[in-house]
């Protein structure tokens, strides 16, 4: 009896569990509640800049492409403008300027077949670079972030980043054989998206930026990576990517 009484009175200690979120699609749960309301116009006393983009395109079977999420590029950033219906100034691009902070980006991706009689297999991952990775030599960029001929991402000078403007020949076989590229292109293999009989794939995710990309500076790039690995029987796929994020500038706008 004393033993049983001891069992009842002894507290059970358990380590608190922490939910972890990947910077990629397919993650369960929404982080919208952690980033604050989407209608916010201020962060503390500082105005924010609201960014919203919508890009479309086509990727051939056996090809891949990097798509912009949040990219440091003061030249392409431009001047935020006031617009009716918004109390904050806005930009219709994914570029940020020096010293700004971005915590989250919401991405809505749609993929559909151009030929519904074929079967397609697509993969979605992310690329994240900071000063150390992005300011490499051109040859290293082709090897670490490309197909050994061209890089999916580019340093346009002075650490101002961008994605390559077209898709490149690159398949899952190439990715699987190169451990350096697996390190640089994250979360690509899972989940796998199957498209057939006109099935449309949609993914909606609020993604926390990797720590290296939260403060905007030279070499900072966070991009989506889309692969259409459907040779030899697949078709081209059309994609649409809509993004939204709040940029907190270091200076008043």
N, C-alpha and C positions, 0 to 999 in steps of 0.2 A: 504493500500500500504506500509506504513512504516513497518508493521509486516512482509510482504512478503520479503521486502528488508533485514530485519534482518535475516530472515531464510536463504537467499541465502549466506549472508556474514559470518554467524556463522559456524566455522569449525566443522566437525564431528570427535569426539575423540573416538577412539576404542582401546581397549587393544590389544597389539600385541599377536597374537596366537603363541603358541609353539607346534611343533609336538612332540609327545611322542612316544617312541619306546619300545616295550616290549622285554624282554630277552627271546623270544620264537619263535616258528615257526608260520606262518600264518600272520605275520605282513606285512603290505603293505610298499612298498618303500625299496630302497637299501641304505645302509650306506657306500657303498664302496668308494664313493667320499669323505667321511669324515675321512677315516682312512689313506689316502694317497695311492700312487700307490703301487700295489702289487710287483712291481719290485724294490722297494727301498732296499738299502743295508745299509743305515746309518740312525740313528736318532740323529740329531745334529752331534757331532763328534764321537758318539759311534756306533760300528758295531752292527748289529742286527743278530739274529739267526732265520732262517726260519724253521718252523715246518710244516710238512705235514704227515697226517696219512690216512690209509684206513683200516677199520675193517669190518668184515662180521660175520654173525651168524644167529641163528634161535631162535625164541621165541615161546614157546608153547602157546596154547590158555588158557587164565586164568592166565598168567604169565606176569611179568614185569622185566625190566632190566635198570640199569644205564649205560650210555656209556660215555667215557671220552671226554671232550672238552679241558679244560685247567686245569691242576692239579699240585699243588706244590708237588714235590717229587725229591729232589736233588739226591737221590740214583739212581733212575731210569732215571734221566735226561741224564746222560752220557756226553760224550765229543763231542761238535759240530765238524763236519768234513767238509773239503773243498770238493767240488764236481765239475766236469766239467759242464759248463753251468750256474753256479751260482757264482756271485761275493761275496755272503755272505755264511757263513758256515751254515750247515743244520743239522736237526735231524728228524728222522722218528718216533717220538713219541709225546705224548701230555703233557709231563712232563716239569716243569720249575724248576729253582733253586732260591735260596734265594736272595731277593732284586730285582729281575727282574720285568719289567713292561710289561703287555699285555693289549692292549686297545680293540681289536676286535678279534673275531674268526669267520671264514667263515665255515659253515657246510652244506654239501649236503647229504641229507638222501633219501634213496630209500627203499620202503617196497613193497613186493609182496607176494602173496599167494603160499603156497605149494600145495594146492588143489583148483583148480579154480571152482569146483562145489559147494563150500561153500561160505558163506558170512562172512566177517570179519569186526570188528570195532576196530580201533586202536586210541590211544591217545598219544600225544607227549608233554612233559613238560620239566622243567629244575630244577636242584638242585644247590644251591649255599651255601657254608659254609665258615666261617672264623674261627679264633682261638676259639672264644667263643662257637660256635656250634659244631665244630669238635672234640674238646678235652673233650667231655663229657664221662661219663662212658659207658662201653660196653652195659649195659642194657638199658640206655637211648637212645643210638644210634639205638638199635633194635626197640624201640618204636617210636622215632621221625623220623627215616629215613628208616624204614623197615617194615616187616610184623609181628613184635613182637617176631619173632624167630631169624631172621637174618637181618642185615642192608644192604641196597643197596650200601652204601659207608663205607669205613674203614679207620681208623687211623692206619698206619703200624708202628707207633712208632715215637716219637719226632715230631709229627705233620705232618709227611709225609703221604699224602693222596693217595687213589686209590679207584676205584669202585670194587664192589664184582665181582668175575670172572664168575658167572653164573646167569641166571634168577631166580626169586623167585616167588612163588605162591602169586599173589596179583592182585585184580580186582578193578573195579570202585566202587563196593559196599563197599569194605573195605576202599577205599580212601574217599568216601562220608561220612562215619560214623566217621571219625577221623579228627577233626578240626586241631589238631597239625600237622598231616601229610599234610593237605591241605596248611598250612602255609609254610611248608618246601619244598614241591614239587609244584612248581609254574606253572600256565597256563596250567594245564593238561586237563581240561574238554573241553576247546575250543581252537582250532578247533577239530572237530571229523573227522577222516579219514575212509571212507567206501571203502572196497575192495570187488569186486564181479566180476565174469566172467573173471578172469585174469587181472583185472584192476590193474595197478601199480601206487603207490603213490610216488611222488617225491616232495621234498621240498628243496629249496636253500635259505639260509639266512645268511646275515652278521650281527652278533649279537654283540652289545656293551656289554662288561663284566660289571657285577654289580660292584659298587664302591668298595665293600669289596674285590673283586678278582683282581682288576687291579694291585696292588702291591703284588708280590708273597711272601708269608710268611707262617709260620706254620699254618696248618688247612685250607689253601685256596684250594677250589675245586669248579669247575664249570663243571657240567655234564648234558648230555641230558638224559631224562627219557622216555622210550618207553614202552607202555602198550598194550598188545594184549588181549582185553576183549571180547572174542568171544564165550564163553561157552553158550549153550552146542553144538551148531551146527557149530561152526567155525573150522578153520584149523590152523596149525602152520603158522607163517609168516617168511620169510627170510628178513634180512635187510642188508644194506650196508651204512656205514657212512664214508664220506671223510671230513677231516677237514684241515684247514690251518690257521696259525696265525704267527705273527711276535713277537718274544720275544726280548725285549730291556734289555740286562743284565746290572747289576750294575757295573761290571768290564769288562775289555777288554777281548775278546775271540780270 
